[in-house]
Amino acid sequence: MISDQRNQVVRKKPGFYSTVLPVYNGAETLPECLQALLAQTLPVDQYQVIVVDDGSTDDTAEVARSFGVQVISQPNAGPAAARNRGAQAAQGDILLFTDADCIPAPDWVERMAAAFTEPNVVGTKGVYRTRQRELVARFVQAEYEDRYDRMRTLEPIDFVDTYSAGYRRDVFLAFGGFDTSFPTASVEDQEFSFRLAEAGHRLVFVPDAQVFHTHDRTPGEYARRKFWIGYWKVRVMLEHPDKLVRDSHTPQVLKLQMGLAALGALLVVGSVLTSAGSVEPGWWLALAGLAAWAALLVSGLPFLIKLLRRDPAVMLVAPLLLFVRAWALGLGFLVGLLRLPAGRPGHCETSSPPP
Protein backbone atom coordinates (compact mmCIF):
# COMPACT_ATOMS: atom_id res chain seq x y z
CA MET A 1 0.00 0.00 0.00
CA ILE A 2 1.09 3.57 -0.60
CA SER A 3 3.40 4.82 2.09
CA ASP A 4 2.51 7.69 4.40
CA GLN A 5 5.88 9.36 3.81
CA ARG A 6 4.11 12.60 2.92
CA ASN A 7 2.89 12.92 6.48
CA GLN A 8 6.24 12.22 8.16
CA VAL A 9 6.98 15.93 8.51
CA VAL A 10 8.01 17.01 11.97
CA ARG A 11 7.78 20.74 11.41
CA LYS A 12 6.23 23.24 9.05
CA LYS A 13 8.73 24.47 6.49
CA PRO A 14 8.71 26.85 3.53
CA GLY A 15 7.85 25.24 0.22
CA PHE A 16 5.72 22.53 1.83
CA TYR A 17 2.08 22.21 0.74
CA SER A 18 -0.95 20.74 2.48
CA THR A 19 -3.86 19.41 0.45
CA VAL A 20 -7.07 19.30 2.49
CA LEU A 21 -9.91 17.05 1.41
CA PRO A 22 -13.25 17.25 3.29
CA VAL A 23 -15.35 14.10 2.87
CA TYR A 24 -18.81 13.00 3.89
CA ASN A 25 -19.84 9.47 2.85
CA GLY A 26 -17.37 9.55 -0.01
CA ALA A 27 -16.07 5.98 0.10
CA GLU A 28 -16.99 5.37 -3.55
CA THR A 29 -15.31 8.41 -5.08
CA LEU A 30 -12.46 8.87 -2.61
CA PRO A 31 -10.09 6.17 -3.97
CA GLU A 32 -9.72 7.78 -7.41
CA CYS A 33 -9.20 11.17 -5.83
CA LEU A 34 -6.51 9.92 -3.45
CA GLN A 35 -4.77 7.90 -6.16
CA ALA A 36 -4.49 11.09 -8.19
CA LEU A 37 -3.30 13.17 -5.23
CA LEU A 38 -0.65 10.61 -4.34
CA ALA A 39 0.69 10.44 -7.90
CA GLN A 40 1.53 14.10 -8.40
CA THR A 41 4.55 15.44 -10.29
CA LEU A 42 5.74 17.33 -7.22
CA PRO A 43 8.35 15.43 -5.15
CA VAL A 44 6.93 13.26 -2.40
CA ASP A 45 8.52 15.24 0.41
CA GLN A 46 6.99 18.58 -0.62
CA TYR A 47 3.33 17.99 0.18
CA GLN A 48 0.93 16.12 2.43
CA VAL A 49 -2.65 14.96 1.99
CA ILE A 50 -5.15 15.45 4.82
CA VAL A 51 -8.58 13.82 4.68
CA VAL A 52 -11.16 15.26 7.08
CA ASP A 53 -13.93 12.71 7.59
CA ASP A 54 -16.98 14.84 8.38
CA GLY A 55 -18.98 12.29 10.36
CA SER A 56 -19.39 9.76 7.55
CA THR A 57 -21.64 6.76 8.12
CA ASP A 58 -19.91 4.64 5.49
CA ASP A 59 -16.29 3.42 5.51
CA THR A 60 -14.79 6.69 4.27
CA ALA A 61 -12.25 6.89 7.10
CA GLU A 62 -11.07 3.31 6.57
CA VAL A 63 -10.68 3.88 2.84
CA ALA A 64 -8.62 7.02 3.48
CA ARG A 65 -6.38 5.30 6.02
CA SER A 66 -5.70 2.49 3.56
CA PHE A 67 -3.92 5.04 1.38
CA GLY A 68 -1.59 6.08 4.19
CA VAL A 69 -2.75 9.70 4.32
CA GLN A 70 -3.47 11.70 7.44
CA VAL A 71 -7.10 11.24 8.51
CA ILE A 72 -8.98 13.51 10.90
CA SER A 73 -12.46 12.50 12.03
CA GLN A 74 -15.09 14.86 13.40
CA PRO A 75 -18.86 14.84 14.01
CA ASN A 76 -20.77 15.99 10.94
CA ALA A 77 -20.49 19.79 10.79
CA GLY A 78 -20.42 20.57 7.08
CA PRO A 79 -17.63 21.07 4.55
CA ALA A 80 -16.70 24.58 5.73
CA ALA A 81 -15.96 23.30 9.24
CA ALA A 82 -14.14 20.26 7.83
CA ARG A 83 -11.88 22.41 5.66
CA ASN A 84 -11.15 24.71 8.60
CA ARG A 85 -10.25 21.71 10.75
CA GLY A 86 -7.86 20.43 8.11
CA ALA A 87 -6.28 23.86 7.75
CA GLN A 88 -5.63 24.04 11.47
CA ALA A 89 -3.87 20.67 11.39
CA ALA A 90 -1.91 21.38 8.20
CA GLN A 91 1.87 21.58 8.29
CA GLY A 92 2.33 23.48 5.05
CA ASP A 93 2.60 27.19 4.43
CA ILE A 94 0.23 26.76 1.48
CA LEU A 95 -3.22 25.18 1.75
CA LEU A 96 -4.74 23.47 -1.29
CA PHE A 97 -8.38 22.38 -1.38
CA THR A 98 -10.28 20.03 -3.63
CA ASP A 99 -13.28 17.71 -3.24
CA ALA A 100 -13.61 13.96 -2.83
CA ASP A 101 -15.49 13.64 -6.13
CA CYS A 102 -12.68 15.37 -8.04
CA ILE A 103 -9.67 13.76 -9.74
CA PRO A 104 -6.76 16.22 -9.85
CA ALA A 105 -4.53 16.18 -12.92
CA PRO A 106 -1.02 14.82 -12.24
CA ASP A 107 0.48 18.33 -12.11
CA TRP A 108 -2.35 19.94 -10.14
CA VAL A 109 -0.39 20.52 -6.92
CA GLU A 110 2.63 21.77 -8.84
CA ARG A 111 0.55 24.19 -10.94
CA MET A 112 -1.32 25.54 -7.94
CA ALA A 113 1.85 25.89 -5.89
CA ALA A 114 3.75 27.68 -8.65
CA ALA A 115 1.46 30.70 -8.46
CA PHE A 116 2.58 31.33 -4.88
CA THR A 117 6.15 32.06 -5.97
CA GLU A 118 4.86 35.62 -6.34
CA PRO A 119 4.93 36.89 -2.74
CA ASN A 120 1.81 39.04 -3.02
CA VAL A 121 -0.41 36.17 -4.21
CA VAL A 122 -2.66 35.03 -1.35
CA GLY A 123 -5.15 32.80 -3.17
CA THR A 124 -5.41 30.77 -6.37
CA LYS A 125 -8.26 29.28 -8.37
CA GLY A 126 -7.96 26.32 -10.73
CA VAL A 127 -10.50 24.82 -13.12
CA TYR A 128 -12.96 21.98 -13.63
CA ARG A 129 -12.66 19.51 -16.48
CA THR A 130 -14.84 16.49 -17.25
CA ARG A 131 -14.63 13.33 -19.34
CA GLN A 132 -18.39 12.80 -19.39
CA ARG A 133 -20.34 12.38 -22.60
CA GLU A 134 -23.87 13.19 -21.34
CA LEU A 135 -25.23 16.32 -23.01
CA VAL A 136 -26.22 17.98 -19.73
CA ALA A 137 -22.75 17.40 -18.25
CA ARG A 138 -21.16 18.82 -21.38
CA PHE A 139 -23.40 21.89 -21.11
CA VAL A 140 -22.27 22.35 -17.50
CA GLN A 141 -18.63 22.16 -18.61
CA ALA A 142 -19.30 24.67 -21.41
CA GLU A 143 -20.82 26.97 -18.81
CA TYR A 144 -17.65 26.77 -16.73
CA GLU A 145 -15.47 27.27 -19.81
CA ASP A 146 -17.41 30.43 -20.67
CA ARG A 147 -16.67 31.82 -17.22
CA TYR A 148 -13.03 30.78 -17.41
CA ASP A 149 -12.73 32.67 -20.70
CA ARG A 150 -13.84 35.78 -18.85
CA MET A 151 -11.56 35.22 -15.87
CA ARG A 152 -8.51 34.91 -18.14
CA THR A 153 -8.94 38.58 -18.96
CA LEU A 154 -9.04 39.67 -15.31
CA GLU A 155 -6.17 40.33 -12.93
CA PRO A 156 -6.68 39.93 -10.06
CA ILE A 157 -9.90 37.97 -9.44
CA ASP A 158 -12.25 37.94 -6.46
CA PHE A 159 -13.90 34.52 -6.81
CA VAL A 160 -12.34 31.18 -5.80
CA ASP A 161 -14.13 27.80 -5.68
CA THR A 162 -12.90 25.10 -3.33
CA TYR A 163 -12.95 22.33 -5.94
CA SER A 164 -9.55 23.76 -6.96
CA ALA A 165 -8.38 26.40 -4.49
CA GLY A 166 -5.21 27.49 -2.76
CA TYR A 167 -4.47 29.94 0.07
CA ARG A 168 -1.56 31.03 2.21
CA ARG A 169 -2.23 29.30 5.51
CA ASP A 170 -1.36 32.24 7.74
CA VAL A 171 -3.79 34.53 5.90
CA PHE A 172 -6.47 31.84 5.79
CA LEU A 173 -6.32 31.39 9.56
CA ALA A 174 -6.07 35.13 10.23
CA PHE A 175 -9.36 35.63 8.34
CA GLY A 176 -11.09 32.86 10.30
CA GLY A 177 -11.36 30.41 7.42
CA PHE A 178 -14.69 29.52 5.83
CA ASP A 179 -17.94 30.65 7.42
CA THR A 180 -19.24 27.54 9.19
CA SER A 181 -22.77 28.89 9.41
CA PHE A 182 -23.16 27.61 5.84
CA PRO A 183 -24.32 24.08 6.69
CA THR A 184 -23.77 22.48 3.27
CA ALA A 185 -21.46 22.85 0.30
CA SER A 186 -22.96 25.98 -1.22
CA VAL A 187 -21.25 29.34 -1.62
CA GLU A 188 -19.10 29.53 1.50
CA ASP A 189 -16.02 29.52 -0.74
CA GLN A 190 -17.32 32.56 -2.64
CA GLU A 191 -17.94 34.41 0.62
CA PHE A 192 -14.40 33.74 1.85
CA SER A 193 -12.77 34.87 -1.39
CA PHE A 194 -14.89 38.04 -1.36
CA ARG A 195 -13.62 38.75 2.16
CA LEU A 196 -10.02 38.40 1.05
CA ALA A 197 -10.46 40.49 -2.07
CA GLU A 198 -12.23 43.27 -0.20
CA ALA A 199 -9.30 43.40 2.21
CA GLY A 200 -6.95 44.02 -0.73
CA HIS A 201 -5.43 40.54 -1.00
CA ARG A 202 -4.46 39.31 -4.45
CA LEU A 203 -6.23 36.23 -5.83
CA VAL A 204 -5.23 34.82 -9.23
CA PHE A 205 -6.66 32.44 -11.82
CA VAL A 206 -4.55 29.37 -12.68
CA PRO A 207 -6.22 27.81 -15.75
CA ASP A 208 -3.64 25.01 -16.02
CA ALA A 209 -4.50 23.66 -12.54
CA GLN A 210 -7.15 21.11 -13.51
CA VAL A 211 -9.38 18.72 -11.58
CA PHE A 212 -11.75 16.33 -13.33
CA HIS A 213 -15.30 16.16 -12.02
CA THR A 214 -18.60 14.37 -12.56
CA HIS A 215 -21.07 17.13 -13.42
CA ASP A 216 -24.88 17.04 -13.30
CA ARG A 217 -26.24 14.39 -15.65
CA THR A 218 -29.90 15.40 -15.89
CA PRO A 219 -31.87 18.66 -16.05
CA GLY A 220 -33.33 17.82 -12.63
CA GLU A 221 -29.91 17.52 -11.00
CA TYR A 222 -28.84 20.75 -12.68
CA ALA A 223 -31.97 22.60 -11.55
CA ARG A 224 -31.59 21.46 -7.93
CA ARG A 225 -27.96 22.59 -7.76
CA LYS A 226 -28.76 25.97 -9.27
CA PHE A 227 -31.71 26.46 -6.90
CA TRP A 228 -29.50 26.01 -3.84
CA ILE A 229 -26.79 28.25 -5.28
CA GLY A 230 -29.42 30.96 -5.70
CA TYR A 231 -30.77 30.31 -2.21
CA TRP A 232 -27.44 30.63 -0.40
CA LYS A 233 -26.31 33.47 -2.64
CA VAL A 234 -28.68 35.71 -0.66
CA ARG A 235 -26.52 35.21 2.44
CA VAL A 236 -23.42 36.21 0.53
CA MET A 237 -25.10 39.28 -0.92
CA LEU A 238 -26.24 40.40 2.52
CA GLU A 239 -22.65 40.24 3.71
CA HIS A 240 -21.08 41.61 0.51
CA PRO A 241 -23.76 43.75 -1.19
CA ASP A 242 -21.35 45.25 -3.72
CA LYS A 243 -20.89 41.78 -5.24
CA LEU A 244 -24.54 41.82 -6.27
CA VAL A 245 -23.44 44.30 -8.93
CA ARG A 246 -20.37 42.47 -10.21
CA ASP A 247 -17.81 39.79 -9.45
CA SER A 248 -15.10 38.17 -11.54
CA HIS A 249 -17.01 34.93 -12.13
CA THR A 250 -20.70 35.70 -12.71
CA PRO A 251 -21.69 36.89 -16.21
CA GLN A 252 -23.73 40.08 -16.09
CA VAL A 253 -26.13 38.63 -18.65
CA LEU A 254 -27.12 35.93 -16.17
CA LYS A 255 -28.79 38.53 -13.95
CA LEU A 256 -30.72 39.84 -16.95
CA GLN A 257 -31.82 36.30 -17.81
CA MET A 258 -33.08 35.70 -14.29
CA GLY A 259 -35.16 38.86 -14.54
CA LEU A 260 -36.53 37.95 -17.98
CA ALA A 261 -37.45 34.43 -16.80
CA ALA A 262 -39.35 35.85 -13.83
CA LEU A 263 -41.02 38.57 -15.91
CA GLY A 264 -42.15 36.07 -18.51
CA ALA A 265 -43.61 33.78 -15.87
CA LEU A 266 -45.49 36.64 -14.20
CA LEU A 267 -46.94 37.81 -17.51
CA VAL A 268 -48.04 34.33 -18.58
CA VAL A 269 -49.64 33.65 -15.19
CA GLY A 270 -51.27 37.06 -15.38
CA SER A 271 -52.76 36.20 -18.76
CA VAL A 272 -54.25 32.99 -17.36
CA LEU A 273 -55.73 34.76 -14.32
CA THR A 274 -57.13 37.56 -16.47
CA SER A 275 -58.85 35.10 -18.78
CA ALA A 276 -60.19 33.08 -15.89
CA GLY A 277 -61.71 36.21 -14.38
CA SER A 278 -64.16 36.57 -17.26
CA VAL A 279 -62.68 39.90 -18.31
CA GLU A 280 -61.03 40.79 -21.57
CA PRO A 281 -58.80 37.87 -22.57
CA GLY A 282 -55.21 38.38 -21.50
CA TRP A 283 -53.68 37.19 -24.75
CA TRP A 284 -51.53 40.31 -24.90
CA LEU A 285 -50.05 39.45 -21.52
CA ALA A 286 -49.21 35.97 -22.78
CA LEU A 287 -47.54 37.45 -25.86
CA ALA A 288 -45.54 39.82 -23.68
CA GLY A 289 -44.47 36.90 -21.50
CA LEU A 290 -43.37 34.90 -24.53
CA ALA A 291 -41.48 37.95 -25.77
CA ALA A 292 -39.63 38.14 -22.45
CA TRP A 293 -38.62 34.49 -22.79
CA ALA A 294 -37.55 35.06 -26.39
CA ALA A 295 -35.39 37.94 -25.16
CA LEU A 296 -33.82 35.55 -22.65
CA LEU A 297 -32.73 33.29 -25.50
CA VAL A 298 -31.48 36.24 -27.54
CA SER A 299 -29.39 37.41 -24.58
CA GLY A 300 -27.75 33.98 -24.55
CA LEU A 301 -26.69 34.11 -28.21
CA PRO A 302 -22.99 34.88 -27.57
CA PHE A 303 -22.77 31.82 -25.32
CA LEU A 304 -24.80 29.67 -27.74
CA ILE A 305 -22.60 30.69 -30.67
CA LYS A 306 -19.49 29.80 -28.67
CA LEU A 307 -21.10 26.48 -27.77
CA LEU A 308 -21.97 25.80 -31.41
CA ARG A 309 -18.30 26.16 -32.29
CA ARG A 310 -16.95 24.06 -29.44
CA ASP A 311 -19.54 21.32 -28.95
CA PRO A 312 -22.45 21.62 -31.41
CA ALA A 313 -24.27 18.51 -30.15
CA VAL A 314 -24.95 20.25 -26.84
CA MET A 315 -27.15 22.73 -28.70
CA LEU A 316 -29.84 20.02 -28.46
CA VAL A 317 -30.28 20.82 -24.76
CA ALA A 318 -28.72 24.26 -24.41
CA PRO A 319 -31.85 26.44 -24.93
CA LEU A 320 -33.79 24.38 -22.37
CA LEU A 321 -30.96 24.56 -19.85
CA LEU A 322 -30.66 28.32 -20.25
CA PHE A 323 -34.28 28.55 -19.10
CA VAL A 324 -33.73 26.00 -16.32
CA ARG A 325 -30.70 27.92 -15.06
CA ALA A 326 -32.48 31.28 -15.00
CA TRP A 327 -35.63 29.94 -13.34
CA ALA A 328 -33.83 27.77 -10.76
CA LEU A 329 -31.39 30.50 -9.73
CA GLY A 330 -34.15 33.09 -9.58
CA LEU A 331 -36.50 30.89 -7.58
CA GLY A 332 -33.73 29.95 -5.17
CA PHE A 333 -32.80 33.60 -4.73
CA LEU A 334 -36.44 34.53 -4.10
CA VAL A 335 -36.89 31.80 -1.50
CA GLY A 336 -33.62 32.86 0.09
CA LEU A 337 -34.80 36.46 0.30
CA LEU A 338 -37.96 35.32 2.05
CA ARG A 339 -36.24 33.03 4.54
CA LEU A 340 -32.61 33.89 5.15
CA PRO A 341 -32.79 37.51 6.41
CA ALA A 342 -34.25 36.11 9.63
CA GLY A 343 -30.73 34.87 10.31
CA ARG A 344 -27.72 36.97 11.24
CA PRO A 345 -26.14 38.62 8.20
CA GLY A 346 -22.43 39.06 8.53
CA HIS A 347 -22.15 36.35 11.17
CA CYS A 348 -19.07 34.25 10.73
CA GLU A 349 -18.06 31.41 13.01
CA THR A 350 -14.77 29.62 12.79
CA SER A 351 -14.45 26.03 13.81
CA SER A 352 -12.06 25.08 16.56
CA PRO A 353 -10.49 21.65 16.85
CA PRO A 354 -11.76 19.55 19.72
CA PRO A 355 -9.34 19.04 22.60
C-alpha positions as CSV (number, residue, x, y, z in Angstrom):
1,M,0.0,0.0,0.0
2,I,1.1,3.6,-0.6
3,S,3.4,4.8,2.1
4,D,2.5,7.7,4.4
5,Q,5.9,9.4,3.8
6,R,4.1,12.6,2.9
7,N,2.9,12.9,6.5
8,Q,6.2,12.2,8.2
9,V,7.0,15.9,8.5
10,V,8.0,17.0,12.0
11,R,7.8,20.7,11.4
12,K,6.2,23.2,9.1
13,K,8.7,24.5,6.5
14,P,8.7,26.8,3.5
15,G,7.8,25.2,0.2
16,F,5.7,22.5,1.8
17,Y,2.1,22.2,0.7
18,S,-0.9,20.7,2.5
19,T,-3.9,19.4,0.4
20,V,-7.1,19.3,2.5
21,L,-9.9,17.1,1.4
22,P,-13.3,17.2,3.3
23,V,-15.3,14.1,2.9
24,Y,-18.8,13.0,3.9
25,N,-19.8,9.5,2.8
26,G,-17.4,9.5,0.0
27,A,-16.1,6.0,0.1
28,E,-17.0,5.4,-3.5
29,T,-15.3,8.4,-5.1
30,L,-12.5,8.9,-2.6
31,P,-10.1,6.2,-4.0
32,E,-9.7,7.8,-7.4
33,C,-9.2,11.2,-5.8
34,L,-6.5,9.9,-3.5
35,Q,-4.8,7.9,-6.2
36,A,-4.5,11.1,-8.2
37,L,-3.3,13.2,-5.2
38,L,-0.6,10.6,-4.3
39,A,0.7,10.4,-7.9
40,Q,1.5,14.1,-8.4
41,T,4.5,15.4,-10.3
42,L,5.7,17.3,-7.2
43,P,8.4,15.4,-5.1
44,V,6.9,13.3,-2.4
45,D,8.5,15.2,0.4
46,Q,7.0,18.6,-0.6
47,Y,3.3,18.0,0.2
48,Q,0.9,16.1,2.4
49,V,-2.7,15.0,2.0
50,I,-5.2,15.5,4.8
51,V,-8.6,13.8,4.7
52,V,-11.2,15.3,7.1
53,D,-13.9,12.7,7.6
54,D,-17.0,14.8,8.4
55,G,-19.0,12.3,10.4
56,S,-19.4,9.8,7.6
57,T,-21.6,6.8,8.1
58,D,-19.9,4.6,5.5
59,D,-16.3,3.4,5.5
60,T,-14.8,6.7,4.3
61,A,-12.3,6.9,7.1
62,E,-11.1,3.3,6.6
63,V,-10.7,3.9,2.8
64,A,-8.6,7.0,3.5
65,R,-6.4,5.3,6.0
66,S,-5.7,2.5,3.6
67,F,-3.9,5.0,1.4
68,G,-1.6,6.1,4.2
69,V,-2.7,9.7,4.3
70,Q,-3.5,11.7,7.4
71,V,-7.1,11.2,8.5
72,I,-9.0,13.5,10.9
73,S,-12.5,12.5,12.0
74,Q,-15.1,14.9,13.4
75,P,-18.9,14.8,14.0
76,N,-20.8,16.0,10.9
77,A,-20.5,19.8,10.8
78,G,-20.4,20.6,7.1
79,P,-17.6,21.1,4.5
80,A,-16.7,24.6,5.7
81,A,-16.0,23.3,9.2
82,A,-14.1,20.3,7.8
83,R,-11.9,22.4,5.7
84,N,-11.1,24.7,8.6
85,R,-10.3,21.7,10.8
86,G,-7.9,20.4,8.1
87,A,-6.3,23.9,7.7
88,Q,-5.6,24.0,11.5
89,A,-3.9,20.7,11.4
90,A,-1.9,21.4,8.2
91,Q,1.9,21.6,8.3
92,G,2.3,23.5,5.0
93,D,2.6,27.2,4.4
94,I,0.2,26.8,1.5
95,L,-3.2,25.2,1.7
96,L,-4.7,23.5,-1.3
97,F,-8.4,22.4,-1.4
98,T,-10.3,20.0,-3.6
99,D,-13.3,17.7,-3.2
100,A,-13.6,14.0,-2.8
101,D,-15.5,13.6,-6.1
102,C,-12.7,15.4,-8.0
103,I,-9.7,13.8,-9.7
104,P,-6.8,16.2,-9.9
105,A,-4.5,16.2,-12.9
106,P,-1.0,14.8,-12.2
107,D,0.5,18.3,-12.1
108,W,-2.3,19.9,-10.1
109,V,-0.4,20.5,-6.9
110,E,2.6,21.8,-8.8
111,R,0.6,24.2,-10.9
112,M,-1.3,25.5,-7.9
113,A,1.8,25.9,-5.9
114,A,3.8,27.7,-8.7
115,A,1.5,30.7,-8.5
116,F,2.6,31.3,-4.9
117,T,6.2,32.1,-6.0
118,E,4.9,35.6,-6.3
119,P,4.9,36.9,-2.7
120,N,1.8,39.0,-3.0
121,V,-0.4,36.2,-4.2
122,V,-2.7,35.0,-1.4
123,G,-5.1,32.8,-3.2
124,T,-5.4,30.8,-6.4
125,K,-8.3,29.3,-8.4
126,G,-8.0,26.3,-10.7
127,V,-10.5,24.8,-13.1
128,Y,-13.0,22.0,-13.6
129,R,-12.7,19.5,-16.5
130,T,-14.8,16.5,-17.2
131,R,-14.6,13.3,-19.3
132,Q,-18.4,12.8,-19.4
133,R,-20.3,12.4,-22.6
134,E,-23.9,13.2,-21.3
135,L,-25.2,16.3,-23.0
136,V,-26.2,18.0,-19.7
137,A,-22.8,17.4,-18.3
138,R,-21.2,18.8,-21.4
139,F,-23.4,21.9,-21.1
140,V,-22.3,22.4,-17.5
141,Q,-18.6,22.2,-18.6
142,A,-19.3,24.7,-21.4
143,E,-20.8,27.0,-18.8
144,Y,-17.7,26.8,-16.7
145,E,-15.5,27.3,-19.8
146,D,-17.4,30.4,-20.7
147,R,-16.7,31.8,-17.2
148,Y,-13.0,30.8,-17.4
149,D,-12.7,32.7,-20.7
150,R,-13.8,35.8,-18.9
151,M,-11.6,35.2,-15.9
152,R,-8.5,34.9,-18.1
153,T,-8.9,38.6,-19.0
154,L,-9.0,39.7,-15.3
155,E,-6.2,40.3,-12.9
156,P,-6.7,39.9,-10.1
157,I,-9.9,38.0,-9.4
158,D,-12.3,37.9,-6.5
159,F,-13.9,34.5,-6.8
160,V,-12.3,31.2,-5.8
161,D,-14.1,27.8,-5.7
162,T,-12.9,25.1,-3.3
163,Y,-13.0,22.3,-5.9
164,S,-9.6,23.8,-7.0
165,A,-8.4,26.4,-4.5
166,G,-5.2,27.5,-2.8
167,Y,-4.5,29.9,0.1
168,R,-1.6,31.0,2.2
169,R,-2.2,29.3,5.5
170,D,-1.4,32.2,7.7
171,V,-3.8,34.5,5.9
172,F,-6.5,31.8,5.8
173,L,-6.3,31.4,9.6
174,A,-6.1,35.1,10.2
175,F,-9.4,35.6,8.3
176,G,-11.1,32.9,10.3
177,G,-11.4,30.4,7.4
178,F,-14.7,29.5,5.8
179,D,-17.9,30.7,7.4
180,T,-19.2,27.5,9.2
181,S,-22.8,28.9,9.4
182,F,-23.2,27.6,5.8
183,P,-24.3,24.1,6.7
184,T,-23.8,22.5,3.3
185,A,-21.5,22.9,0.3
186,S,-23.0,26.0,-1.2
187,V,-21.2,29.3,-1.6
188,E,-19.1,29.5,1.5
189,D,-16.0,29.5,-0.7
190,Q,-17.3,32.6,-2.6
191,E,-17.9,34.4,0.6
192,F,-14.4,33.7,1.9
193,S,-12.8,34.9,-1.4
194,F,-14.9,38.0,-1.4
195,R,-13.6,38.8,2.2
196,L,-10.0,38.4,1.1
197,A,-10.5,40.5,-2.1
198,E,-12.2,43.3,-0.2
199,A,-9.3,43.4,2.2
200,G,-7.0,44.0,-0.7
201,H,-5.4,40.5,-1.0
202,R,-4.5,39.3,-4.5
203,L,-6.2,36.2,-5.8
204,V,-5.2,34.8,-9.2
205,F,-6.7,32.4,-11.8
206,V,-4.6,29.4,-12.7
207,P,-6.2,27.8,-15.8
208,D,-3.6,25.0,-16.0
209,A,-4.5,23.7,-12.5
210,Q,-7.2,21.1,-13.5
211,V,-9.4,18.7,-11.6
212,F,-11.7,16.3,-13.3
213,H,-15.3,16.2,-12.0
214,T,-18.6,14.4,-12.6
215,H,-21.1,17.1,-13.4
216,D,-24.9,17.0,-13.3
217,R,-26.2,14.4,-15.7
218,T,-29.9,15.4,-15.9
219,P,-31.9,18.7,-16.1
220,G,-33.3,17.8,-12.6
221,E,-29.9,17.5,-11.0
222,Y,-28.8,20.7,-12.7
223,A,-32.0,22.6,-11.6
224,R,-31.6,21.5,-7.9
225,R,-28.0,22.6,-7.8
226,K,-28.8,26.0,-9.3
227,F,-31.7,26.5,-6.9
228,W,-29.5,26.0,-3.8
229,I,-26.8,28.2,-5.3
230,G,-29.4,31.0,-5.7
231,Y,-30.8,30.3,-2.2
232,W,-27.4,30.6,-0.4
233,K,-26.3,33.5,-2.6
234,V,-28.7,35.7,-0.7
235,R,-26.5,35.2,2.4
236,V,-23.4,36.2,0.5
237,M,-25.1,39.3,-0.9
238,L,-26.2,40.4,2.5
239,E,-22.6,40.2,3.7
240,H,-21.1,41.6,0.5
241,P,-23.8,43.7,-1.2
242,D,-21.3,45.3,-3.7
243,K,-20.9,41.8,-5.2
244,L,-24.5,41.8,-6.3
245,V,-23.4,44.3,-8.9
246,R,-20.4,42.5,-10.2
247,D,-17.8,39.8,-9.4
248,S,-15.1,38.2,-11.5
249,H,-17.0,34.9,-12.1
250,T,-20.7,35.7,-12.7
251,P,-21.7,36.9,-16.2
252,Q,-23.7,40.1,-16.1
253,V,-26.1,38.6,-18.7
254,L,-27.1,35.9,-16.2
255,K,-28.8,38.5,-13.9
256,L,-30.7,39.8,-17.0
257,Q,-31.8,36.3,-17.8
258,M,-33.1,35.7,-14.3
259,G,-35.2,38.9,-14.5
260,L,-36.5,37.9,-18.0
261,A,-37.4,34.4,-16.8
262,A,-39.4,35.9,-13.8
263,L,-41.0,38.6,-15.9
264,G,-42.1,36.1,-18.5
265,A,-43.6,33.8,-15.9
266,L,-45.5,36.6,-14.2
267,L,-46.9,37.8,-17.5
268,V,-48.0,34.3,-18.6
269,V,-49.6,33.6,-15.2
270,G,-51.3,37.1,-15.4
271,S,-52.8,36.2,-18.8
272,V,-54.2,33.0,-17.4
273,L,-55.7,34.8,-14.3
274,T,-57.1,37.6,-16.5
275,S,-58.8,35.1,-18.8
276,A,-60.2,33.1,-15.9
277,G,-61.7,36.2,-14.4
278,S,-64.2,36.6,-17.3
279,V,-62.7,39.9,-18.3
280,E,-61.0,40.8,-21.6
281,P,-58.8,37.9,-22.6
282,G,-55.2,38.4,-21.5
283,W,-53.7,37.2,-24.8
284,W,-51.5,40.3,-24.9
285,L,-50.1,39.4,-21.5
286,A,-49.2,36.0,-22.8
287,L,-47.5,37.4,-25.9
288,A,-45.5,39.8,-23.7
289,G,-44.5,36.9,-21.5
290,L,-43.4,34.9,-24.5
291,A,-41.5,37.9,-25.8
292,A,-39.6,38.1,-22.4
293,W,-38.6,34.5,-22.8
294,A,-37.5,35.1,-26.4
295,A,-35.4,37.9,-25.2
296,L,-33.8,35.5,-22.6
297,L,-32.7,33.3,-25.5
298,V,-31.5,36.2,-27.5
299,S,-29.4,37.4,-24.6
300,G,-27.7,34.0,-24.6
301,L,-26.7,34.1,-28.2
302,P,-23.0,34.9,-27.6
303,F,-22.8,31.8,-25.3
304,L,-24.8,29.7,-27.7
305,I,-22.6,30.7,-30.7
306,K,-19.5,29.8,-28.7
307,L,-21.1,26.5,-27.8
308,L,-22.0,25.8,-31.4
309,R,-18.3,26.2,-32.3
310,R,-17.0,24.1,-29.4
311,D,-19.5,21.3,-29.0
312,P,-22.5,21.6,-31.4
313,A,-24.3,18.5,-30.2
314,V,-25.0,20.3,-26.8
315,M,-27.2,22.7,-28.7
316,L,-29.8,20.0,-28.5
317,V,-30.3,20.8,-24.8
318,A,-28.7,24.3,-24.4
319,P,-31.9,26.4,-24.9
320,L,-33.8,24.4,-22.4
321,L,-31.0,24.6,-19.8
322,L,-30.7,28.3,-20.2
323,F,-34.3,28.6,-19.1
324,V,-33.7,26.0,-16.3
325,R,-30.7,27.9,-15.1
326,A,-32.5,31.3,-15.0
327,W,-35.6,29.9,-13.3
328,A,-33.8,27.8,-10.8
329,L,-31.4,30.5,-9.7
330,G,-34.2,33.1,-9.6
331,L,-36.5,30.9,-7.6
332,G,-33.7,30.0,-5.2
333,F,-32.8,33.6,-4.7
334,L,-36.4,34.5,-4.1
335,V,-36.9,31.8,-1.5
336,G,-33.6,32.9,0.1
337,L,-34.8,36.5,0.3
338,L,-38.0,35.3,2.1
339,R,-36.2,33.0,4.5
340,L,-32.6,33.9,5.2
341,P,-32.8,37.5,6.4
342,A,-34.3,36.1,9.6
343,G,-30.7,34.9,10.3
344,R,-27.7,37.0,11.2
345,P,-26.1,38.6,8.2
346,G,-22.4,39.1,8.5
347,H,-22.1,36.3,11.2
348,C,-19.1,34.2,10.7
349,E,-18.1,31.4,13.0
350,T,-14.8,29.6,12.8
351,S,-14.5,26.0,13.8
352,S,-12.1,25.1,16.6
353,P,-10.5,21.7,16.9
354,P,-11.8,19.6,19.7
355,P,-9.3,19.0,22.6
